[in-house]
Amino acid sequence: MNDPIMTDMRSEYSKSLIQVGRDNPNVVVLGADTTDSLKTSNFGKEFPNRFFNVGIAEGNLVTISAGLAVSGKIPFASTYAIFLPGRAVDQIRNNIAYPSPLGKKGLNVKLVVSHGGLSVGPDGGSHQQLEDIAIMRVIPNFRVFIPSDTVTVSKLTHLMANEYGPFYMRMTRSKTPLIHSESQDFQIGKAITLRDGSDCTIVACGITVRMALEAAESLQQEGISCRVLDMFSIKPIDNEILEKAARDTGCIVTTEEHNIFGGMGSAVTESVSELYPVPVKRIGSQDMFGESARDNEIPLLFEKHGITSFNIAKQVKEIRSKKL
């Protein structure tokens, strides 16, 4: 594959927030003392009366967002991934997801986090959030996204601003390769087929999408044809495309920057087990915490957890022998 163009999700999120803020005066932005890091402070420079930094108080961040939503605003509340589900799940569940005014499902709050997964190397294992998708996807009324690049971040930010209800979107700290073109359409609950194939399907999300494409290309050199899906919408998940992939290719490998328990791989397995059971291999953190890694050591951290294009290709070869 050609060398990718690397871009920053937080910068794109900042630009997209300003765009939706210009389009809709009800959009407000909240942060919890990480507004410079997430670059949401740029929204505050343009719209100072619609920007709230509540300090290191994530429970308050969620509850204030809920109050603003009840008042007719569209809050985007952001901080690091480890600090929202990790510290404020009670407020998220009971103050955002549970209230359902006028027959609607939950309140109109958008939780957008950065610094998800192992790629937060220098922050260490205590800050490498590997459990958030498991937490958020079991909370009723929430929809859960993991974008693979900055195009996805931009499109999903606009989508969330225009779609009622609670959302959770997790971005990465590090720069990511461009995967999609600006013309790509994004729909809630619809995966994107990046590459067709007949021997196995690789389902990826976030920064592992590029790894999946690299693995598929290397396998093609060995005569193995892989379908690659960008499963950016974890909840709702695209049951239709997964059933078709299971029927067409007979086996599935999932890869994600998350614990294999409760993450995207679990969601895929749940789906295909009910619709068209085939062998599934989940790649991700194997029920382990992360650990400190300097920026140049992050690839070694991924390698330790098996989240590499090499391991994806290896697992594809192995699971093909288990086809029914």
C-alpha positions in Angstrom: 0.0 0.0 0.0 1.1 3.6 -0.6 2.3 5.7 2.4 -0.9 7.1 4.0 -1.8 10.7 4.6 -1.8 11.2 8.3 -4.3 13.6 9.9 -5.4 14.5 13.5 -8.9 13.6 14.7 -9.0 16.2 17.4 -8.2 19.0 15.0 -11.0 17.8 12.7 -13.4 17.5 15.5 -12.6 21.1 16.5 -13.3 22.3 13.0 -16.5 20.3 12.7 -17.8 21.6 16.0 -17.4 25.2 14.8 -19.2 24.3 11.5 -22.2 22.8 13.3 -22.1 25.7 15.8 -22.5 28.1 12.9 -25.3 26.1 11.4 -27.3 25.7 14.6 -27.2 28.2 17.5 -28.5 25.6 19.9 -25.2 23.6 19.7 -23.1 24.1 22.9 -19.8 22.6 23.8 -18.6 21.4 27.3 -15.3 20.2 28.5 -13.6 19.0 31.7 -10.2 20.7 31.9 -9.1 19.0 28.7 -10.4 21.6 26.3 -7.0 22.6 25.0 -5.9 19.0 24.4 -9.1 18.1 22.6 -9.0 21.5 20.9 -12.6 22.2 21.7 -11.5 25.5 23.2 -11.5 26.8 19.6 -15.3 26.6 19.7 -15.2 28.8 22.8 -13.1 31.4 21.1 -15.8 31.8 18.4 -18.8 31.2 20.7 -17.8 32.2 24.2 -21.4 32.2 25.5 -22.0 28.6 24.3 -18.8 27.0 25.7 -18.4 25.7 29.3 -15.3 24.3 30.9 -16.5 22.6 34.1 -13.1 21.6 35.4 -12.0 18.2 36.6 -15.6 17.1 37.4 -16.8 14.5 34.9 -20.0 13.8 36.7 -20.9 17.5 36.6 -19.9 17.5 32.9 -22.5 14.9 32.2 -25.2 16.3 34.4 -24.8 19.9 33.2 -25.0 18.5 29.6 -28.3 16.8 30.5 -29.7 20.0 31.9 -28.8 21.9 28.8 -30.4 19.2 26.7 -33.6 19.5 28.7 -33.5 23.3 28.0 -33.4 22.6 24.2 -29.7 22.8 23.6 -27.6 20.3 21.7 -24.6 19.6 24.0 -21.3 18.1 22.8 -19.5 17.1 26.0 -15.8 16.0 25.6 -12.9 14.8 27.6 -10.6 11.7 27.6 -12.1 8.3 27.1 -10.9 7.1 30.5 -12.7 9.9 32.3 -16.2 9.6 31.0 -17.4 5.9 31.1 -14.7 5.4 33.7 -15.9 8.0 36.2 -19.4 9.0 35.2 -21.3 5.9 34.1 -24.0 6.5 36.8 -24.7 10.0 35.5 -24.5 8.9 31.9 -27.0 6.1 32.5 -29.4 7.9 34.8 -29.2 11.5 33.6 -28.8 11.1 29.9 -30.0 7.6 28.8 -32.8 7.0 31.2 -34.9 10.2 30.9 -37.1 9.9 27.8 -39.3 13.1 27.4 -42.3 13.1 25.1 -41.7 9.5 24.0 -38.1 10.1 22.8 -35.3 7.8 23.7 -32.9 9.5 26.1 -31.7 13.1 26.0 -30.0 14.9 23.1 -26.5 14.8 24.4 -23.4 13.9 22.4 -20.4 12.4 24.4 -17.3 12.7 22.2 -14.0 11.5 23.7 -10.4 11.3 22.7 -7.4 9.2 23.9 -9.1 5.8 23.5 -7.3 2.5 23.5 -3.6 1.5 23.7 -2.4 4.3 21.4 -2.4 6.6 24.5 1.1 5.1 25.1 2.8 7.7 27.3 -0.2 8.1 29.6 0.2 4.5 30.8 -2.1 1.6 31.6 -4.3 3.6 34.0 -5.3 6.0 31.1 -5.5 3.5 28.2 -9.3 3.0 28.0 -10.0 -0.6 26.8 -13.4 -1.0 28.4 -15.5 1.9 27.2 -17.3 0.3 24.2 -18.4 -2.6 26.4 -19.8 -0.1 29.0 -21.5 2.2 26.5 -23.1 -0.3 24.2 -25.1 -1.9 27.0 -26.6 1.3 28.1 -30.1 1.6 26.5 -30.7 4.4 24.0 -27.0 5.2 23.4 -25.5 4.8 19.9 -21.8 4.1 19.7 -19.3 5.1 17.1 -15.5 4.5 16.6 -14.3 6.5 13.6 -11.3 5.3 11.5 -10.1 8.7 10.2 -10.8 12.4 10.1 -13.3 12.2 7.3 -15.4 9.9 9.5 -15.0 12.3 12.5 -16.3 15.2 10.5 -19.2 13.3 8.9 -20.3 11.8 12.2 -20.1 15.1 14.1 -22.5 16.6 11.6 -24.7 13.5 11.7 -24.9 13.6 15.5 -25.7 17.3 15.5 -28.7 16.7 13.2 -29.9 13.4 14.8 -31.8 13.4 18.1 -30.6 11.3 20.9 -27.5 10.3 23.0 -24.4 9.3 21.2 -20.9 8.2 22.2 -18.0 8.6 19.8 -14.4 7.6 20.6 -11.4 9.2 18.9 -7.7 8.4 19.1 -4.9 10.6 20.4 -2.4 9.8 17.6 -2.6 10.9 14.0 -4.4 8.4 11.8 -4.2 7.6 8.1 -6.9 8.8 5.7 -9.2 5.9 4.8 -12.2 7.5 3.2 -12.9 10.1 0.6 -15.0 13.2 1.3 -17.7 11.7 -0.9 -18.2 8.7 1.4 -21.7 8.4 2.9 -22.1 7.5 6.5 -25.3 6.1 8.0 -26.1 5.0 11.5 -25.9 1.2 11.8 -24.4 0.8 8.3 -20.8 -0.6 7.9 -18.7 0.3 4.9 -17.2 -2.3 2.6 -13.6 -1.1 1.8 -12.5 -4.2 0.0 -14.4 -7.2 -1.4 -13.3 -10.8 -1.0 -14.5 -14.4 -0.8 -12.2 -16.3 1.6 -12.6 -14.4 4.9 -14.0 -11.2 6.2 -12.0 -8.8 8.3 -14.1 -6.5 10.4 -12.2 -3.5 11.9 -12.9 -0.2 13.6 -10.8 2.9 14.5 -7.1 2.8 13.8 -7.2 -1.0 13.1 -9.0 -0.4 9.8 -5.7 0.5 8.1 -4.1 -2.6 9.6 -7.0 -4.7 8.2 -6.4 -3.3 4.7 -2.7 -4.0 4.9 -3.4 -7.5 6.0 -5.8 -8.1 3.2 -3.3 -6.8 0.6 -0.5 -9.0 1.9 -2.9 -12.0 1.9 -3.9 -11.2 -1.7 -0.2 -11.9 -2.6 -0.7 -15.4 -1.3 -3.9 -16.0 -3.2 -6.2 -15.4 -0.2 -9.1 -13.0 -0.9 -10.4 -11.0 2.1 -13.4 -8.7 2.5 -12.7 -5.7 4.7 -15.5 -3.9 6.6 -15.2 -0.6 8.5 -17.6 -1.2 11.4 -17.5 2.4 12.6 -21.1 2.0 14.0 -20.7 -0.4 16.9 -24.3 0.2 18.1 -26.5 -0.2 16.2 -24.4 -2.8 14.4 -24.9 -3.7 10.8 -26.5 -7.1 11.1 -27.4 -7.3 7.4 -23.8 -6.8 6.1 -22.5 -9.2 8.7 -24.9 -12.0 7.8 -24.0 -11.5 4.1 -20.3 -11.6 4.9 -20.8 -14.8 7.0 -22.7 -16.5 4.1 -20.3 -15.3 1.4 -16.9 -15.9 3.1 -17.6 -18.5 5.8 -15.4 -17.0 8.5 -14.7 -13.7 10.2 -11.7 -12.0 12.0 -12.4 -8.9 14.0 -9.8 -6.4 15.2 -10.1 -3.4 17.5 -8.2 -1.3 20.0 -10.3 -2.6 23.0 -10.7 -5.6 25.2 -12.0 -8.5 23.2 -14.7 -9.0 25.9 -17.7 -6.7 25.3 -16.1 -4.8 22.4 -16.8 -4.6 18.7 -15.7 -8.2 18.3 -18.2 -9.4 20.8 -21.0 -7.4 19.0 -20.0 -9.1 15.7 -20.0 -12.5 17.3 -23.4 -11.9 18.9 -24.8 -10.9 15.6 -23.5 -13.7 13.4 -24.2 -16.4 16.0 -27.9 -15.6 15.7 -28.1 -15.0 12.0 -25.6 -17.3 10.3 -23.1 -18.9 12.7 -19.5 -19.1 11.3 -16.1 -19.2 13.0 -15.0 -15.8 14.4 -11.6 -14.9 15.8 -11.4 -11.7 17.9 -8.2 -9.6 17.9 -7.8 -7.0 20.6 -6.5 -6.8 24.1 -6.8 -10.2 25.6 -8.4 -9.2 28.9 -5.3 -7.2 29.9 -4.6 -3.7 30.9 -2.2 -1.6 28.8 1.1 -0.2 30.0 3.4 2.8 29.5 5.0 3.2 26.1 6.7 6.2 24.6 5.3 7.3 21.3 7.9 5.4 19.3 7.2 2.3 21.3 3.4 2.2 20.7 3.8 -0.2 17.8 5.6 -2.6 20.2 2.6 -2.3 22.6 0.2 -3.1 19.8 2.4 -6.1 18.9 2.3 -7.4 22.5 -1.5 -7.4 22.3 -1.5 -8.9 18.7 -3.1 -5.8 17.2 -1.0 -5.8 14.0 -1.5 -6.4 10.3 0.8 -9.4 10.6 -1.3 -11.0 13.3 -4.5 -10.2 11.4 -3.1 -12.1 8.4 -2.0 -15.0 10.6 -5.4 -15.3 12.2 -7.1 -15.2 8.8 -5.0 -18.2 7.6 -5.7 -20.1 10.8 -9.5 -19.5 10.9 -10.0 -20.6 7.2 -9.2 -24.1 8.3 -12.2 -24.0 10.7 -14.8 -23.1 8.1 -17.9 -25.3 8.3 
